[in-house]
Amino acid sequence: MARWKKGAVQLKDIKVDVIDNDLEKAMRILKKKIQNDGLFKRLKLKKNFEKPSEYRRRKSREALRRQRIATSRSKYSR
């Protein structure tokens, strides 16, 4: 059984079909899927060491952002 670090996220499989040998379009689709998955963001964060205080501050900012988005969505959807 594999052991995961605290906060580790298992990656999901990302598949892109290449149609009519259009590799550039497939690469654009792949990049978009990776960006939506948040892989670029995780790689950027893992590039350098993040102090625990910076980690907590970033997490609280992300939580506030999610909360603002949720309230704005609930305000406009009736």
mmCIF file of the N, C-alpha and C atoms, coordinates in Angstrom:
data_MODEL
# 
_entry.id   MODEL 
# 
loop_
_atom_site.group_PDB 
_atom_site.id 
_atom_site.type_symbol 
_atom_site.label_atom_id 
_atom_site.label_alt_id 
_atom_site.label_comp_id 
_atom_site.label_asym_id 
_atom_site.label_entity_id 
_atom_site.label_seq_id 
_atom_site.pdbx_PDB_ins_code 
_atom_site.Cartn_x 
_atom_site.Cartn_y 
_atom_site.Cartn_z 
_atom_site.occupancy 
_atom_site.B_iso_or_equiv 
_atom_site.pdbx_formal_charge 
_atom_site.auth_seq_id 
_atom_site.auth_comp_id 
_atom_site.auth_asym_id 
_atom_site.auth_atom_id 
_atom_site.pdbx_PDB_model_num 
ATOM 1   N N  . MET A 1 1  ? 0.836   -1.175 0.000   1.00 0.00 ? 1  MET A N  1 
ATOM 2   C CA . MET A 1 1  ? 0.000   0.000  0.000   1.00 0.00 ? 1  MET A CA 1 
ATOM 3   C C  . MET A 1 1  ? 0.884   1.242  0.000   1.00 0.00 ? 1  MET A C  1 
ATOM 4   N N  . ALA A 1 2  ? 0.602   2.173  -0.900  1.00 0.00 ? 2  ALA A N  1 
ATOM 5   C CA . ALA A 1 2  ? 1.404   3.380  -1.022  1.00 0.00 ? 2  ALA A CA 1 
ATOM 6   C C  . ALA A 1 2  ? 1.062   4.351  0.103   1.00 0.00 ? 2  ALA A C  1 
ATOM 7   N N  . ARG A 1 3  ? 2.085   4.993  0.617   1.00 0.00 ? 3  ARG A N  1 
ATOM 8   C CA . ARG A 1 3  ? 1.871   5.991  1.660   1.00 0.00 ? 3  ARG A CA 1 
ATOM 9   C C  . ARG A 1 3  ? 2.013   7.371  1.046   1.00 0.00 ? 3  ARG A C  1 
ATOM 10  N N  . TRP A 1 4  ? 1.108   8.250  1.426   1.00 0.00 ? 4  TRP A N  1 
ATOM 11  C CA . TRP A 1 4  ? 1.097   9.602  0.883   1.00 0.00 ? 4  TRP A CA 1 
ATOM 12  C C  . TRP A 1 4  ? 1.549   10.578 1.953   1.00 0.00 ? 4  TRP A C  1 
ATOM 13  N N  . LYS A 1 5  ? 2.238   11.627 1.507   1.00 0.00 ? 5  LYS A N  1 
ATOM 14  C CA . LYS A 1 5  ? 2.594   12.697 2.421   1.00 0.00 ? 5  LYS A CA 1 
ATOM 15  C C  . LYS A 1 5  ? 1.350   13.489 2.776   1.00 0.00 ? 5  LYS A C  1 
ATOM 16  N N  . LYS A 1 6  ? 1.439   14.226 3.855   1.00 0.00 ? 6  LYS A N  1 
ATOM 17  C CA . LYS A 1 6  ? 0.314   15.069 4.262   1.00 0.00 ? 6  LYS A CA 1 
ATOM 18  C C  . LYS A 1 6  ? 0.060   16.117 3.172   1.00 0.00 ? 6  LYS A C  1 
ATOM 19  N N  . GLY A 1 7  ? -1.169  16.199 2.719   1.00 0.00 ? 7  GLY A N  1 
ATOM 20  C CA . GLY A 1 7  ? -1.526  17.168 1.694   1.00 0.00 ? 7  GLY A CA 1 
ATOM 21  C C  . GLY A 1 7  ? -1.237  16.715 0.280   1.00 0.00 ? 7  GLY A C  1 
ATOM 22  N N  . ALA A 1 8  ? -0.749  15.477 0.116   1.00 0.00 ? 8  ALA A N  1 
ATOM 23  C CA . ALA A 1 8  ? -0.434  14.989 -1.223  1.00 0.00 ? 8  ALA A CA 1 
ATOM 24  C C  . ALA A 1 8  ? -1.722  14.703 -1.985  1.00 0.00 ? 8  ALA A C  1 
ATOM 25  N N  . VAL A 1 9  ? -1.675  14.981 -3.265  1.00 0.00 ? 9  VAL A N  1 
ATOM 26  C CA . VAL A 1 9  ? -2.843  14.788 -4.121  1.00 0.00 ? 9  VAL A CA 1 
ATOM 27  C C  . VAL A 1 9  ? -2.479  13.785 -5.207  1.00 0.00 ? 9  VAL A C  1 
ATOM 28  N N  . GLN A 1 10 ? -3.325  12.790 -5.371  1.00 0.00 ? 10 GLN A N  1 
ATOM 29  C CA . GLN A 1 10 ? -3.081  11.818 -6.416  1.00 0.00 ? 10 GLN A CA 1 
ATOM 30  C C  . GLN A 1 10 ? -3.528  12.409 -7.752  1.00 0.00 ? 10 GLN A C  1 
ATOM 31  N N  . LEU A 1 11 ? -2.667  12.294 -8.749  1.00 0.00 ? 11 LEU A N  1 
ATOM 32  C CA . LEU A 1 11 ? -2.971  12.870 -10.050 1.00 0.00 ? 11 LEU A CA 1 
ATOM 33  C C  . LEU A 1 11 ? -3.942  11.987 -10.805 1.00 0.00 ? 11 LEU A C  1 
ATOM 34  N N  . LYS A 1 12 ? -4.844  12.629 -11.514 1.00 0.00 ? 12 LYS A N  1 
ATOM 35  C CA . LYS A 1 12 ? -5.774  11.865 -12.325 1.00 0.00 ? 12 LYS A CA 1 
ATOM 36  C C  . LYS A 1 12 ? -5.193  11.744 -13.731 1.00 0.00 ? 12 LYS A C  1 
ATOM 37  N N  . ASP A 1 13 ? -5.634  10.734 -14.446 1.00 0.00 ? 13 ASP A N  1 
ATOM 38  C CA . ASP A 1 13 ? -5.146  10.523 -15.804 1.00 0.00 ? 13 ASP A CA 1 
ATOM 39  C C  . ASP A 1 13 ? -5.723  11.583 -16.720 1.00 0.00 ? 13 ASP A C  1 
ATOM 40  N N  . ILE A 1 14 ? -4.856  12.174 -17.522 1.00 0.00 ? 14 ILE A N  1 
ATOM 41  C CA . ILE A 1 14 ? -5.281  13.181 -18.489 1.00 0.00 ? 14 ILE A CA 1 
ATOM 42  C C  . ILE A 1 14 ? -5.025  12.605 -19.872 1.00 0.00 ? 14 ILE A C  1 
ATOM 43  N N  . LYS A 1 15 ? -6.076  12.507 -20.665 1.00 0.00 ? 15 LYS A N  1 
ATOM 44  C CA . LYS A 1 15 ? -5.973  11.949 -22.003 1.00 0.00 ? 15 LYS A CA 1 
ATOM 45  C C  . LYS A 1 15 ? -6.372  12.986 -23.032 1.00 0.00 ? 15 LYS A C  1 
ATOM 46  N N  . VAL A 1 16 ? -5.628  13.036 -24.127 1.00 0.00 ? 16 VAL A N  1 
ATOM 47  C CA . VAL A 1 16 ? -5.963  13.919 -25.234 1.00 0.00 ? 16 VAL A CA 1 
ATOM 48  C C  . VAL A 1 16 ? -5.850  13.108 -26.515 1.00 0.00 ? 16 VAL A C  1 
ATOM 49  N N  . ASP A 1 17 ? -6.900  13.120 -27.312 1.00 0.00 ? 17 ASP A N  1 
ATOM 50  C CA . ASP A 1 17 ? -6.884  12.415 -28.584 1.00 0.00 ? 17 ASP A CA 1 
ATOM 51  C C  . ASP A 1 17 ? -6.375  13.349 -29.682 1.00 0.00 ? 17 ASP A C  1 
ATOM 52  N N  . VAL A 1 18 ? -5.455  12.833 -30.508 1.00 0.00 ? 18 VAL A N  1 
ATOM 53  C CA . VAL A 1 18 ? -4.933  13.596 -31.640 1.00 0.00 ? 18 VAL A CA 1 
ATOM 54  C C  . VAL A 1 18 ? -5.764  13.222 -32.862 1.00 0.00 ? 18 VAL A C  1 
ATOM 55  N N  . ILE A 1 19 ? -6.439  14.217 -33.437 1.00 0.00 ? 19 ILE A N  1 
ATOM 56  C CA . ILE A 1 19 ? -7.315  13.980 -34.579 1.00 0.00 ? 19 ILE A CA 1 
ATOM 57  C C  . ILE A 1 19 ? -6.662  14.556 -35.828 1.00 0.00 ? 19 ILE A C  1 
ATOM 58  N N  . ASP A 1 20 ? -6.585  13.770 -36.870 1.00 0.00 ? 20 ASP A N  1 
ATOM 59  C CA . ASP A 1 20 ? -6.021  14.176 -38.172 1.00 0.00 ? 20 ASP A CA 1 
ATOM 60  C C  . ASP A 1 20 ? -4.599  14.721 -38.050 1.00 0.00 ? 20 ASP A C  1 
ATOM 61  N N  . ASN A 1 21 ? -3.797  14.121 -37.182 1.00 0.00 ? 21 ASN A N  1 
ATOM 62  C CA . ASN A 1 21 ? -2.397  14.517 -36.966 1.00 0.00 ? 21 ASN A CA 1 
ATOM 63  C C  . ASN A 1 21 ? -2.245  16.001 -36.631 1.00 0.00 ? 21 ASN A C  1 
ATOM 64  N N  . ASP A 1 22 ? -3.250  16.594 -36.023 1.00 0.00 ? 22 ASP A N  1 
ATOM 65  C CA . ASP A 1 22 ? -3.198  17.999 -35.617 1.00 0.00 ? 22 ASP A CA 1 
ATOM 66  C C  . ASP A 1 22 ? -2.598  18.069 -34.215 1.00 0.00 ? 22 ASP A C  1 
ATOM 67  N N  . LEU A 1 23 ? -1.272  18.021 -34.161 1.00 0.00 ? 23 LEU A N  1 
ATOM 68  C CA . LEU A 1 23 ? -0.564  17.976 -32.892 1.00 0.00 ? 23 LEU A CA 1 
ATOM 69  C C  . LEU A 1 23 ? -0.648  19.296 -32.128 1.00 0.00 ? 23 LEU A C  1 
ATOM 70  N N  . GLU A 1 24 ? -0.645  20.410 -32.834 1.00 0.00 ? 24 GLU A N  1 
ATOM 71  C CA . GLU A 1 24 ? -0.702  21.707 -32.171 1.00 0.00 ? 24 GLU A CA 1 
ATOM 72  C C  . GLU A 1 24 ? -2.021  21.882 -31.417 1.00 0.00 ? 24 GLU A C  1 
ATOM 73  N N  . LYS A 1 25 ? -3.117  21.462 -32.029 1.00 0.00 ? 25 LYS A N  1 
ATOM 74  C CA . LYS A 1 25 ? -4.411  21.564 -31.360 1.00 0.00 ? 25 LYS A CA 1 
ATOM 75  C C  . LYS A 1 25 ? -4.449  20.651 -30.137 1.00 0.00 ? 25 LYS A C  1 
ATOM 76  N N  . ALA A 1 26 ? -3.883  19.442 -30.280 1.00 0.00 ? 26 ALA A N  1 
ATOM 77  C CA . ALA A 1 26 ? -3.846  18.512 -29.159 1.00 0.00 ? 26 ALA A CA 1 
ATOM 78  C C  . ALA A 1 26 ? -3.004  19.075 -28.013 1.00 0.00 ? 26 ALA A C  1 
ATOM 79  N N  . MET A 1 27 ? -1.909  19.747 -28.341 1.00 0.00 ? 27 MET A N  1 
ATOM 80  C CA . MET A 1 27 ? -1.066  20.347 -27.303 1.00 0.00 ? 27 MET A CA 1 
ATOM 81  C C  . MET A 1 27 ? -1.803  21.482 -26.584 1.00 0.00 ? 27 MET A C  1 
ATOM 82  N N  . ARG A 1 28 ? -2.569  22.282 -27.322 1.00 0.00 ? 28 ARG A N  1 
ATOM 83  C CA . ARG A 1 28 ? -3.352  23.349 -26.699 1.00 0.00 ? 28 ARG A CA 1 
ATOM 84  C C  . ARG A 1 28 ? -4.391  22.767 -25.743 1.00 0.00 ? 28 ARG A C  1 
ATOM 85  N N  . ILE A 1 29 ? -5.042  21.695 -26.181 1.00 0.00 ? 29 ILE A N  1 
ATOM 86  C CA . ILE A 1 29 ? -6.051  21.046 -25.341 1.00 0.00 ? 29 ILE A CA 1 
ATOM 87  C C  . ILE A 1 29 ? -5.401  20.465 -24.086 1.00 0.00 ? 29 ILE A C  1 
ATOM 88  N N  . LEU A 1 30 ? -4.235  19.829 -24.250 1.00 0.00 ? 30 LEU A N  1 
ATOM 89  C CA . LEU A 1 30 ? -3.516  19.248 -23.114 1.00 0.00 ? 30 LEU A CA 1 
ATOM 90  C C  . LEU A 1 30 ? -3.110  20.333 -22.117 1.00 0.00 ? 30 LEU A C  1 
ATOM 91  N N  . LYS A 1 31 ? -2.584  21.440 -22.628 1.00 0.00 ? 31 LYS A N  1 
ATOM 92  C CA . LYS A 1 31 ? -2.160  22.521 -21.760 1.00 0.00 ? 31 LYS A CA 1 
ATOM 93  C C  . LYS A 1 31 ? -3.344  23.078 -20.971 1.00 0.00 ? 31 LYS A C  1 
ATOM 94  N N  . LYS A 1 32 ? -4.485  23.215 -21.636 1.00 0.00 ? 32 LYS A N  1 
ATOM 95  C CA . LYS A 1 32 ? -5.692  23.718 -20.979 1.00 0.00 ? 32 LYS A CA 1 
ATOM 96  C C  . LYS A 1 32 ? -6.157  22.756 -19.878 1.00 0.00 ? 32 LYS A C  1 
ATOM 97  N N  . LYS A 1 33 ? -6.123  21.442 -20.179 1.00 0.00 ? 33 LYS A N  1 
ATOM 98  C CA . LYS A 1 33 ? -6.536  20.452 -19.182 1.00 0.00 ? 33 LYS A CA 1 
ATOM 99  C C  . LYS A 1 33 ? -5.612  20.457 -17.973 1.00 0.00 ? 33 LYS A C  1 
ATOM 100 N N  . ILE A 1 34 ? -4.305  20.570 -18.224 1.00 0.00 ? 34 ILE A N  1 
ATOM 101 C CA . ILE A 1 34 ? -3.334  20.596 -17.136 1.00 0.00 ? 34 ILE A CA 1 
ATOM 102 C C  . ILE A 1 34 ? -3.528  21.851 -16.294 1.00 0.00 ? 34 ILE A C  1 
ATOM 103 N N  . GLN A 1 35 ? -3.804  22.980 -16.956 1.00 0.00 ? 35 GLN A N  1 
ATOM 104 C CA . GLN A 1 35 ? -4.015  24.222 -16.231 1.00 0.00 ? 35 GLN A CA 1 
ATOM 105 C C  . GLN A 1 35 ? -5.272  24.148 -15.373 1.00 0.00 ? 35 GLN A C  1 
ATOM 106 N N  . ASN A 1 36 ? -6.342  23.573 -15.913 1.00 0.00 ? 36 ASN A N  1 
ATOM 107 C CA . ASN A 1 36 ? -7.579  23.447 -15.151 1.00 0.00 ? 36 ASN A CA 1 
ATOM 108 C C  . ASN A 1 36 ? -7.421  22.475 -13.984 1.00 0.00 ? 36 ASN A C  1 
ATOM 109 N N  . ASP A 1 37 ? -6.552  21.481 -14.143 1.00 0.00 ? 37 ASP A N  1 
ATOM 110 C CA . ASP A 1 37 ? -6.299  20.510 -13.081 1.00 0.00 ? 37 ASP A CA 1 
ATOM 111 C C  . ASP A 1 37 ? -5.489  21.122 -11.940 1.00 0.00 ? 37 ASP A C  1 
ATOM 112 N N  . GLY A 1 38 ? -4.743  22.201 -12.228 1.00 0.00 ? 38 GLY A N  1 
ATOM 113 C CA . GLY A 1 38 ? -3.936  22.853 -11.206 1.00 0.00 ? 38 GLY A CA 1 
ATOM 114 C C  . GLY A 1 38 ? -2.531  22.296 -11.095 1.00 0.00 ? 38 GLY A C  1 
ATOM 115 N N  . LEU A 1 39 ? -2.109  21.524 -12.077 1.00 0.00 ? 39 LEU A N  1 
ATOM 116 C CA . LEU A 1 39 ? -0.780  20.916 -12.024 1.00 0.00 ? 39 LEU A CA 1 
ATOM 117 C C  . LEU A 1 39 ? 0.320   21.966 -12.112 1.00 0.00 ? 39 LEU A C  1 
ATOM 118 N N  . PHE A 1 40 ? 0.150   22.958 -12.990 1.00 0.00 ? 40 PHE A N  1 
ATOM 119 C CA . PHE A 1 40 ? 1.159   24.010 -13.114 1.00 0.00 ? 40 PHE A CA 1 
ATOM 120 C C  . PHE A 1 40 ? 1.342   24.744 -11.794 1.00 0.00 ? 40 PHE A C  1 
ATOM 121 N N  . LYS A 1 41 ? 0.240   25.009 -11.123 1.00 0.00 ? 41 LYS A N  1 
ATOM 122 C CA . LYS A 1 41 ? 0.295   25.727 -9.853  1.00 0.00 ? 41 LYS A CA 1 
ATOM 123 C C  . LYS A 1 41 ? 1.033   24.906 -8.799  1.00 0.00 ? 41 LYS A C  1 
ATOM 124 N N  . ARG A 1 42 ? 0.737   23.601 -8.742  1.00 0.00 ? 42 ARG A N  1 
ATOM 125 C CA . ARG A 1 42 ? 1.414   22.735 -7.766  1.00 0.00 ? 42 ARG A CA 1 
ATOM 126 C C  . ARG A 1 42 ? 2.906   22.638 -8.055  1.00 0.00 ? 42 ARG A C  1 
ATOM 127 N N  . LEU A 1 43 ? 3.267   22.541 -9.339  1.00 0.00 ? 43 LEU A N  1 
ATOM 128 C CA . LEU A 1 43 ? 4.684   22.467 -9.689  1.00 0.00 ? 43 LEU A CA 1 
ATOM 129 C C  . LEU A 1 43 ? 5.408   23.757 -9.312  1.00 0.00 ? 43 LEU A C  1 
ATOM 130 N N  . LYS A 1 44 ? 4.764   24.885 -9.548  1.00 0.00 ? 44 LYS A N  1 
ATOM 131 C CA . LYS A 1 44 ? 5.362   26.176 -9.208  1.00 0.00 ? 44 LYS A CA 1 
ATOM 132 C C  . LYS A 1 44 ? 5.575   26.287 -7.707  1.00 0.00 ? 44 LYS A C  1 
ATOM 133 N N  . LEU A 1 45 ? 4.604   25.790 -6.918  1.00 0.00 ? 45 LEU A N  1 
ATOM 134 C CA . LEU A 1 45 ? 4.739   25.862 -5.465  1.00 0.00 ? 45 LEU A CA 1 
ATOM 135 C C  . LEU A 1 45 ? 5.837   24.939 -4.955  1.00 0.00 ? 45 LEU A C  1 
ATOM 136 N N  . LYS A 1 46 ? 6.027   23.799 -5.605  1.00 0.00 ? 46 LYS A N  1 
ATOM 137 C CA . LYS A 1 46 ? 7.032   22.836 -5.157  1.00 0.00 ? 46 LYS A CA 1 
ATOM 138 C C  . LYS A 1 46 ? 8.436   23.209 -5.614  1.00 0.00 ? 46 LYS A C  1 
ATOM 139 N N  . LYS A 1 47 ? 8.548   24.192 -6.495  1.00 0.00 ? 47 LYS A N  1 
ATOM 140 C CA . LYS A 1 47 ? 9.850   24.584 -7.031  1.00 0.00 ? 47 LYS A CA 1 
ATOM 141 C C  . LYS A 1 47 ? 10.770  25.108 -5.928  1.00 0.00 ? 47 LYS A C  1 
ATOM 142 N N  . ASN A 1 48 ? 10.218  25.931 -5.036  1.00 0.00 ? 48 ASN A N  1 
ATOM 143 C CA . ASN A 1 48 ? 10.991  26.520 -3.945  1.00 0.00 ? 48 ASN A CA 1 
ATOM 144 C C  . ASN A 1 48 ? 10.351  26.176 -2.613  1.00 0.00 ? 48 ASN A C  1 
ATOM 145 N N  . PHE A 1 49 ? 11.159  26.255 -1.572  1.00 0.00 ? 49 PHE A N  1 
ATOM 146 C CA . PHE A 1 49 ? 10.655  25.997 -0.226  1.00 0.00 ? 49 PHE A CA 1 
ATOM 147 C C  . PHE A 1 49 ? 9.713   27.116 0.190   1.00 0.00 ? 49 PHE A C  1 
ATOM 148 N N  . GLU A 1 50 ? 8.619   26.731 0.819   1.00 0.00 ? 50 GLU A N  1 
ATOM 149 C CA . GLU A 1 50 ? 7.650   27.698 1.317   1.00 0.00 ? 50 GLU A CA 1 
ATOM 150 C C  . GLU A 1 50 ? 7.629   27.605 2.838   1.00 0.00 ? 50 GLU A C  1 
ATOM 151 N N  . LYS A 1 51 ? 7.875   28.740 3.487   1.00 0.00 ? 51 LYS A N  1 
ATOM 152 C CA . LYS A 1 51 ? 7.874   28.747 4.946   1.00 0.00 ? 51 LYS A CA 1 
ATOM 153 C C  . LYS A 1 51 ? 6.479   28.406 5.459   1.00 0.00 ? 51 LYS A C  1 
ATOM 154 N N  . PRO A 1 52 ? 6.398   27.792 6.636   1.00 0.00 ? 52 PRO A N  1 
ATOM 155 C CA . PRO A 1 52 ? 5.087   27.434 7.185   1.00 0.00 ? 52 PRO A CA 1 
ATOM 156 C C  . PRO A 1 52 ? 4.148   28.634 7.348   1.00 0.00 ? 52 PRO A C  1 
ATOM 157 N N  . SER A 1 53 ? 4.698   29.800 7.695   1.00 0.00 ? 53 SER A N  1 
ATOM 158 C CA . SER A 1 53 ? 3.850   30.989 7.838   1.00 0.00 ? 53 SER A CA 1 
ATOM 159 C C  . SER A 1 53 ? 3.306   31.418 6.474   1.00 0.00 ? 53 SER A C  1 
ATOM 160 N N  . GLU A 1 54 ? 4.135   31.324 5.431   1.00 0.00 ? 54 GLU A N  1 
ATOM 161 C CA . GLU A 1 54 ? 3.676   31.654 4.080   1.00 0.00 ? 54 GLU A CA 1 
ATOM 162 C C  . GLU A 1 54 ? 2.631   30.651 3.613   1.00 0.00 ? 54 GLU A C  1 
ATOM 163 N N  . TYR A 1 55 ? 2.818   29.377 3.978   1.00 0.00 ? 55 TYR A N  1 
ATOM 164 C CA . TYR A 1 55 ? 1.858   28.332 3.617   1.00 0.00 ? 55 TYR A CA 1 
ATOM 165 C C  . TYR A 1 55 ? 0.486   28.631 4.227   1.00 0.00 ? 55 TYR A C  1 
ATOM 166 N N  . ARG A 1 56 ? 0.478   28.952 5.524   1.00 0.00 ? 56 ARG A N  1 
ATOM 167 C CA . ARG A 1 56 ? -0.788  29.264 6.189   1.00 0.00 ? 56 ARG A CA 1 
ATOM 168 C C  . ARG A 1 56 ? -1.439  30.503 5.592   1.00 0.00 ? 56 ARG A C  1 
ATOM 169 N N  . ARG A 1 57 ? -0.643  31.522 5.296   1.00 0.00 ? 57 ARG A N  1 
ATOM 170 C CA . ARG A 1 57 ? -1.175  32.754 4.716   1.00 0.00 ? 57 ARG A CA 1 
ATOM 171 C C  . ARG A 1 57 ? -1.773  32.484 3.338   1.00 0.00 ? 57 ARG A C  1 
ATOM 172 N N  . ARG A 1 58 ? -1.087  31.693 2.520   1.00 0.00 ? 58 ARG A N  1 
ATOM 173 C CA . ARG A 1 58 ? -1.586  31.360 1.183   1.00 0.00 ? 58 ARG A CA 1 
ATOM 174 C C  . ARG A 1 58 ? -2.877  30.557 1.272   1.00 0.00 ? 58 ARG A C  1 
ATOM 175 N N  . LYS A 1 59 ? -2.900  29.591 2.193   1.00 0.00 ? 59 LYS A N  1 
ATOM 176 C CA . LYS A 1 59 ? -4.100  28.767 2.348   1.00 0.00 ? 59 LYS A CA 1 
ATOM 177 C C  . LYS A 1 59 ? -5.294  29.615 2.788   1.00 0.00 ? 59 LYS A C  1 
ATOM 178 N N  . SER A 1 60 ? -5.066  30.560 3.704   1.00 0.00 ? 60 SER A N  1 
ATOM 179 C CA . SER A 1 60 ? -6.182  31.405 4.153   1.00 0.00 ? 60 SER A CA 1 
ATOM 180 C C  . SER A 1 60 ? -6.653  32.321 3.025   1.00 0.00 ? 60 SER A C  1 
ATOM 181 N N  . ARG A 1 61 ? -5.717  32.846 2.219   1.00 0.00 ? 61 ARG A N  1 
ATOM 182 C CA . ARG A 1 61 ? -6.115  33.679 1.072   1.00 0.00 ? 61 ARG A CA 1 
ATOM 183 C C  . ARG A 1 61 ? -6.930  32.875 0.076   1.00 0.00 ? 61 ARG A C  1 
ATOM 184 N N  . GLU A 1 62 ? -6.509  31.625 -0.193  1.00 0.00 ? 62 GLU A N  1 
ATOM 185 C CA . GLU A 1 62 ? -7.258  30.773 -1.122  1.00 0.00 ? 62 GLU A CA 1 
ATOM 186 C C  . GLU A 1 62 ? -8.651  30.473 -0.586  1.00 0.00 ? 62 GLU A C  1 
ATOM 187 N N  . ALA A 1 63 ? -8.762  30.241 0.718   1.00 0.00 ? 63 ALA A N  1 
ATOM 188 C CA . ALA A 1 63 ? -10.066 29.964 1.318   1.00 0.00 ? 63 ALA A CA 1 
ATOM 189 C C  . ALA A 1 63 ? -10.973 31.183 1.205   1.00 0.00 ? 63 ALA A C  1 
ATOM 190 N N  . LEU A 1 64 ? -10.426 32.378 1.460   1.00 0.00 ? 64 LEU A N  1 
ATOM 191 C CA . LEU A 1 64 ? -11.217 33.593 1.321   1.00 0.00 ? 64 LEU A CA 1 
ATOM 192 C C  . LEU A 1 64 ? -11.682 33.798 -0.117  1.00 0.00 ? 64 LEU A C  1 
ATOM 193 N N  . ARG A 1 65 ? -10.803 33.508 -1.053  1.00 0.00 ? 65 ARG A N  1 
ATOM 194 C CA . ARG A 1 65 ? -11.159 33.658 -2.467  1.00 0.00 ? 65 ARG A CA 1 
ATOM 195 C C  . ARG A 1 65 ? -12.286 32.698 -2.836  1.00 0.00 ? 65 ARG A C  1 
ATOM 196 N N  . ARG A 1 66 ? -12.174 31.439 -2.391  1.00 0.00 ? 66 ARG A N  1 
ATOM 197 C CA . ARG A 1 66 ? -13.237 30.470 -2.665  1.00 0.00 ? 66 ARG A CA 1 
ATOM 198 C C  . ARG A 1 66 ? -14.553 30.916 -2.039  1.00 0.00 ? 66 ARG A C  1 
ATOM 199 N N  . GLN A 1 67 ? -14.477 31.465 -0.837  1.00 0.00 ? 67 GLN A N  1 
ATOM 200 C CA . GLN A 1 67 ? -15.680 31.926 -0.138  1.00 0.00 ? 67 GLN A CA 1 
ATOM 201 C C  . GLN A 1 67 ? -16.330 33.091 -0.891  1.00 0.00 ? 67 GLN A C  1 
ATOM 202 N N  . ARG A 1 68 ? -15.510 34.046 -1.359  1.00 0.00 ? 68 ARG A N  1 
ATOM 203 C CA . ARG A 1 68 ? -16.047 35.178 -2.123  1.00 0.00 ? 68 ARG A CA 1 
ATOM 204 C C  . ARG A 1 68 ? -16.719 34.709 -3.396  1.00 0.00 ? 68 ARG A C  1 
ATOM 205 N N  . ILE A 1 69 ? -16.099 33.758 -4.080  1.00 0.00 ? 69 ILE A N  1 
ATOM 206 C CA . ILE A 1 69 ? -16.676 33.224 -5.323  1.00 0.00 ? 69 ILE A CA 1 
ATOM 207 C C  . ILE A 1 69 ? -18.001 32.540 -5.030  1.00 0.00 ? 69 ILE A C  1 
ATOM 208 N N  . ALA A 1 70 ? -18.049 31.758 -3.951  1.00 0.00 ? 70 ALA A N  1 
ATOM 209 C CA . ALA A 1 70 ? -19.281 31.039 -3.609  1.00 0.00 ? 70 ALA A CA 1 
ATOM 210 C C  . ALA A 1 70 ? -20.410 32.001 -3.263  1.00 0.00 ? 70 ALA A C  1 
ATOM 211 N N  . THR A 1 71 ? -20.096 33.055 -2.516  1.00 0.00 ? 71 THR A N  1 
ATOM 212 C CA . THR A 1 71 ? -21.144 34.005 -2.163  1.00 0.00 ? 71 THR A CA 1 
ATOM 213 C C  . THR A 1 71 ? -21.623 34.782 -3.373  1.00 0.00 ? 71 THR A C  1 
ATOM 214 N N  . SER A 1 72 ? -20.716 35.131 -4.276  1.00 0.00 ? 72 SER A N  1 
ATOM 215 C CA . SER A 1 72 ? -21.150 35.869 -5.469  1.00 0.00 ? 72 SER A CA 1 
ATOM 216 C C  . SER A 1 72 ? -21.994 34.980 -6.378  1.00 0.00 ? 72 SER A C  1 
ATOM 217 N N  . ARG A 1 73 ? -21.665 33.706 -6.448  1.00 0.00 ? 73 ARG A N  1 
ATOM 218 C CA . ARG A 1 73 ? -22.467 32.793 -7.260  1.00 0.00 ? 73 ARG A CA 1 
ATOM 219 C C  . ARG A 1 73 ? -23.854 32.595 -6.661  1.00 0.00 ? 73 ARG A C  1 
ATOM 220 N N  . SER A 1 74 ? -23.911 32.486 -5.333  1.00 0.00 ? 74 SER A N  1 
ATOM 221 C CA . SER A 1 74 ? -25.219 32.280 -4.698  1.00 0.00 ? 74 SER A CA 1 
ATOM 222 C C  . SER A 1 74 ? -26.065 33.550 -4.769  1.00 0.00 ? 74 SER A C  1 
ATOM 223 N N  . LYS A 1 75 ? -25.420 34.704 -4.814  1.00 0.00 ? 75 LYS A N  1 
ATOM 224 C CA . LYS A 1 75 ? -26.152 35.959 -4.889  1.00 0.00 ? 75 LYS A CA 1 
ATOM 225 C C  . LYS A 1 75 ? -26.868 36.107 -6.233  1.00 0.00 ? 75 LYS A C  1 
ATOM 226 N N  . TYR A 1 76 ? -26.197 35.673 -7.310  1.00 0.00 ? 76 TYR A N  1 
ATOM 227 C CA . TYR A 1 76 ? -26.758 35.861 -8.648  1.00 0.00 ? 76 TYR A CA 1 
ATOM 228 C C  . TYR A 1 76 ? -27.605 34.691 -9.134  1.00 0.00 ? 76 TYR A C  1 
ATOM 229 N N  . SER A 1 77 ? -27.459 33.535 -8.525  1.00 0.00 ? 77 SER A N  1 
ATOM 230 C CA . SER A 1 77 ? -28.296 32.400 -8.929  1.00 0.00 ? 77 SER A CA 1 
ATOM 231 C C  . SER A 1 77 ? -29.473 32.271 -7.970  1.00 0.00 ? 77 SER A C  1 
ATOM 232 N N  . ARG A 1 78 ? -30.653 32.356 -8.518  1.00 0.00 ? 78 ARG A N  1 
ATOM 233 C CA . ARG A 1 78 ? -31.844 32.337 -7.663  1.00 0.00 ? 78 ARG A CA 1 
ATOM 234 C C  . ARG A 1 78 ? -32.644 31.111 -7.848  1.00 0.00 ? 78 ARG A C  1 
# 
